[in-house]
Amino acid sequence: MTSENKRCILLLQGPLSKYYARTAHHLEELGAKTLKVHFCGSDVHDWEQTETIHFSEPAENWALFLEALIVAHGVTDILLHGDRRYYHKVAIGVAKRLDVTIIATELGYLRPDWMTVEYGGCSALSHFPQNKQELMELDTQQAEDTSAVLYPGSYKQIVLQELGFTLYNAVHARKFPHYHNHRTESRVQVYGGWLKARLQAKTRKQEADVIWDQLQQSGTPYYLFALQLNGDFQIRDHSPFASIYEAIEKVIASFAKNAPEKTLLLFKSHPLEYRFKELSRAIVQASRKHGVEERTQLIHGQTIKALAEPSLGMLTINSSAGIEALEYGVPTCCILPTIYDMEGLTHQGDWETFWHSATPPEPDVYRKFIDALKTTIQVRGSLYNAAGLEAAAKGTAEKILSTSYAEQRLKRVEPPRMEKARKMGVTYDYFM
């Protein structure tokens, strides 16, 4: 741990919780100066510290506003949650020009007890090693067994935090008349969808149990495709796909052309999904188009473990669900570069060749990968549990001020996954 009293850390938007407020508290206790920008009413509600700045101007003024703020306060680091939000994308570009360090947080690559704290950005913007040899040569101690959940959360807590976001934004709307919300869908639509999904949960589970029993009894070999939410930034910004529906069509086309004839493609919906009709329609239409209507199936239920372990392999666009599949020794293919996409873990050829050449992960590489994650860019804790939130905030502050992060600030190299991302159609304007 360094004792750099010269560090001035500017906090932008955090997740829907007191996580950033508590992180700032611990940063101050460790000798760093902190500064917070509020963009909306939810930011105001979630803050506990004293020194804040309101950005209430039109979004197009944000870059100049931020530049002036960095210069005036001697900002050395910017902490932000979700590097694809509008204000955060602009901030990363400004930081790059002014030689300011970006540290991004996200929900953990390991679930459910972890938070991600990364230098530079997440997903294809991550600086975590992509090369197998580099990973195996990392000086990391074997991490303790952390399979037990220390900080259990609840669906209720997730919903309450989301409802609070809408409520407090409405209460303080006059203070932030130009707020650029990173949500793309109407909250009425989303909340209505969630409620409907909860009311139908028992029926969906029964349907999933029937589908799963039939699949087991038939003995049909199958591949699993773990779907992601259509509004997820992993789809919107970290992929070239216009929507999850476009990705579904391309995967079905590849399956129809390349997969063994007597195999099935099983789609698993995301646990928070509510657009069941849209998903079903997209799969049926694409299956008919490519002549495999009898060889595709959508299931709304069961766990990754239950579905992936007996499968021929699992495909994902860039979801952290792939790490879970690797844990169970399942051959896994990432359509797009992500944190765990490397030799020894995932399929490394053209993803369309996966259907015939799926190979399981190497156990020693997987163990090293998990150890490296836990000791470098993961912090134990949770947003959905009071004790877990405090643990995450304290660990995040310590991580930010650690020696390894201080060293990262001096490197300023391009993320190792950028070249592969570009080739696959994923670009970021400040890395062009």
QUIDARA-V887213 format. One record per helix or strand of 3 or more residues. SS is the DSSP state (@ for helix, = for strand). FROM is the first residue (numbers start at 1). TO is the last residue. If there is no record, write none. Layout:
ss: <SS | SS>
from: <FROM | FROM>
to: <TO | TO>
This chain:
ss: <= | @ | = | @ | = | @ | = | @ | = | = | @ | @ | @ | @ | @ | @ | = | @ | @ | = | @ | @ | = | @ | = | @ | = | @ | @ | = | @ | @ | @ | @>
from: <8 | 19 | 33 | 41 | 52 | 59 | 77 | 86 | 101 | 114 | 123 | 132 | 155 | 173 | 187 | 201 | 222 | 233 | 244 | 264 | 276 | 293 | 296 | 304 | 313 | 321 | 332 | 351 | 363 | 378 | 386 | 403 | 418 | 429>
to: <11 | 29 | 38 | 46 | 54 | 73 | 81 | 98 | 107 | 119 | 125 | 136 | 171 | 176 | 199 | 218 | 226 | 236 | 258 | 268 | 289 | 295 | 299 | 309 | 316 | 327 | 334 | 357 | 376 | 380 | 400 | 411 | 423 | 431>
